[in-house]
Structure formats: C-alpha cells, structure tokens
Amino acid sequence: MENVILDIIDRLTNSNRLFLYLFFFFSQCLQIIFPPYPGDMVLVIEGYLSELLHLNIYFVLIIAWFGTFLSSLMLYKLGEKEKEKILQLKIIRVIFDTEKFIKIKEMFNKYGSAAIFISKFIPGIHSFTLLIAGIFEVNKKLAYLTIGIVNITHHALLIILGKILKENWAIIINMMKTYNKYIIIAIIVFGFFYLLSIRTNKKKFD
C-alpha cells in the first residue's frame, strides 16, 4: 500500500496543486475510517513536500486537520446514533458482560476525553475509541475539543518533522514502524490475558 501511495503522490506533485491538497484531505479521512491506511506516513510526506514545493505549511496542516476532524466526528456520531445495534453484536456481548459494560461506561464518563487523547498515539485503537465515546455519549463539547486539540498536535508534530528532515523523512517512518510494532505486541499480549481471565472466571461460576 505504501508504494502505491508514494506513486500517487509522485504523480500529483507534477499536476495541479488542488489535486494534491485534496489527496492530503482524503488521506486523513481514510486513516480514521480505515485505520490500516498509513495516514501518518502521508503527514510526514506533506511536511517534506511543503519544503520541496514551497507549499504553505499552515494551509497543509489545516487541510489535514480538517479531514481528520470531520471523519472523527462522523465516527463519534455513528456510535451515538447506532449504539443499540452495536451493543447487540454478539462479539460485544461476549467480551463485555453487564458488569464490565457498566464499569467501562463509568470510566468513559469520567475519562472519555483523556481516552480519546491517549488513543491517538496508540496504533489501531483511536477509531474504535471514537466509536465507543459516541456509544457512551461522552460530553460532546469536551469530546469535540479533545479531538480538535489532539489532532492538531499530532499532525503538526509529524508535518514539522517531515519539513525539517526533508529527503530523510523515511527516518521518522521507520521509527514509527518500530514503535507501532512494540505497541501492537503489547496490545496482543494484554488482549490474550484479558480473554483468558474472562474464560477462567466463567469456568469458576459454571
């Protein structure tokens, strides 16, 4: 996927700048809707291109932020609107029994905005967190504000790094891949022991 994206960007750099900006926008939308999409890589490249093509870095940042913000709100609203259907899914009822569900709801009511902020820096769970925040109806004003702040912070960091490193932007990508790998391993291990504890507890009560 990364090679395809790089090829698209290469083609767009020689075309109308409008298409390049649209690509930046939709890349960030797609990362929220389809988390495996390497949107962070695109952000770093955006910083590099802002230096190479003399693009307005503030405009680049705003476009990227706006794409992420809109798609994040969409996921939040989806969770809010379709919560009954989502909560009735078999996998949800298996993983979260009534007691755990109540605890998670209480936790999100208290720390929902913090969960949204932290999850942005944990690969693969930010979109899920936004959906859950909508389901548990985390305070909208606080949720929207957090979404706006964390994304402008996250995007600015990666875009500025790409601008500073220029042709060496791949260094950041490699560092992120290493970071993501260890985080994913930790999540898998945690998930394994969590599911194991659920099965153990069920056997005790059977």
Secondary structure, DSSP 4 states (H G I P E B T S, - for coil): -HHHHHHHHHHHTTS-HHHHHHHHHHHHHHHHHSTTS-HHHHHHHHHHHHHHTT--HHHHHHHHHHHHHHHHHHHHHHHHHSHHHHHTSHHHHHHS-HHHHHHHHHHHHHHHHHHHHHHTTSTTTHHHHHHHHHHTT--HHHHHHHHHHHHHHHHHHHHHHHHHHGGGTHHHHHHHHHHHHHHHHHHHHHHHHHHHHHHHHHHHH-
